[in-house]
């Protein structure tokens, strides 16, 4: 089964402009064209685009994507390099997750403080809070 660029845009959430850009930049290097010159996507192209979306959503740069694609195009002798890139990306994701969990704990602290303290004339006990600074002026 084949898909038009519009259908792929709907399936992936990527704009038509982005799909064209990815092809121009070599991130989707093997998109076929029909006799009219229109792009024709196959299921394997959509699967690849889902990985591209994953990589981008987790912070992989366009330059790194290009490098990854170049490694894929060179064949199996680059698998170790690809694994290394993916491990680095995984480390970046774990770092972001840890940072977000820290932020979540801070927000939870504020929610609990505001929810449980019926006397809001008191300031939040955490140092550096805006409440402490406002009430000390």
Secondary structure, DSSP 4 states (H G I P E B T S, - for coil): -EE-HHHHHHHH---HHHHHHHHHTTTTTT-EE-TTS-EEEEHHHHHHHHHHHHHHHTT--HHHHHHHHHHHHH-GGGHHHHHHHHHHHHHHHHHHHHHHHHHHHHHHHHHHHHHH-S-TTSPPSSTT-HHHHHHT-
